[in-house]
């Protein structure tokens, strides 16, 4: 069983911005991260997060997932950051952690912050 921190580690917001700024312009990425900082931590099932964001789970052999697996043995993992758009969502930070949870139990509850940002267009 994975143990989770009660809230997101601060550097994960920077990681979310770095990812989102590759997908969106810098101003829109800032708006999304600001909304994530204001969002409260809730939980969703690992399979639902992946499905809503259009991702397949990474295998345990993936280097990032494996690193989180090793880390989870002695540390709690940070909740995930998800941005919800009008047509789906995206994992702004925590894809490896969601994949790890899915590989252990697809129906496991994963803590996350969700920010719905309707004015952002999501194009994958």
N, C-alpha and C positions, 0 to 999 in steps of 0.2 A: 504494500500500500504506500502510495506517495503521500508525504506530508507537505503541506503548503504553508507559506507565510500568510499572515492575516491581511497583508496589503502588498502592493507592488513595490519592488525595489526602485529607487529613484532613477538609476541609470537605465532602466528599461524604457522609460519615457523618451530618453535620448535615442535609444535603439529604435523605438517606434518611429520617431521623427526621421531618422536616417533611412529607414525602409520606405516610409510613406513619401518622402521627398524624391524617391526614385520613381514612384507611381503617379505623384501629383506635383503640381507646382509648389514652391516653398511656402507661399502664403496659405494655401489650402492644407498643406501638411501641418502647419502651425495651428490652424483652426482645429484640426482633428485631434492633435495632441492636447490642446487646451481642453477640449471636451472630454478626453480620456482622463485627464487629471481631476476633473469635476465629477466624473461618474463614480458610483459606489460599486464596491465589490459584490458580485452575486455569483451564482454557479450555473453552469450548463453542462450537459453530458458531453464527453469527448467526441462521440460520434456525431452529435448535433452540431458542434462547433465546426468540425471538419466539413460536414455536408453543407452547412449554410455558407461557408466560405469557399466551397468548391475545391477543397484539397483532399488528396488521398493521404492516409497516414504514412509517415516515413517509417521504414523498418528499424528494429532495434540495432541493426548493424550500421545505420547511418551514423557518421561521426558525432554529429550534434546530439542526436538522441542518446547514443551510447554515453556521451559525456554527462548528460543530464541523469541518466540511469546511475552512473557512478556517484555523481553528486548527491542524488537522492538517498544514498545509503547513510550519509551522516549530516546532511543539511536539508532544510526545508526549501522547496522551490517557490519562486515568485509567481503570483497569479499572472494570467495571460491578458494581453490587451487586444481587443477586437474593435474594429470600426465597422459599423453597419451603415450601408448605403441604401438608397431606395431600391436597388436591385441586387441584393445580396450583401456580403460582407467580406472582410479581409482580416487576417490575423496580422496585426501590426507588430506584435512581438509575442513570441511564445510558441511558434509552430512546432519546434522540437519537443517542448514540454507537453503540448496537446498530443502529439504523436506517441510520446512515451506513455502517457495515461491511457491512450487508446489501445496500445499494445498490451498493457497489463489488464485492462478491463474497458472495452469499448463504451460501456455505460457508466463509467466512473464520472463523478461530479468533478469538474475542473473550475476553480475559482477564476473569475475574470472581471475586468471592467469593460463595459460595452458603451461606446459612444455612437449614437445615431447622428449622422451628419448628412441631412438630406440634400443640401445644396451642392455636395460634391458628386461629380460624376465618377462612377466606378467602371473602369474598362480594363478587362483582363486580356 
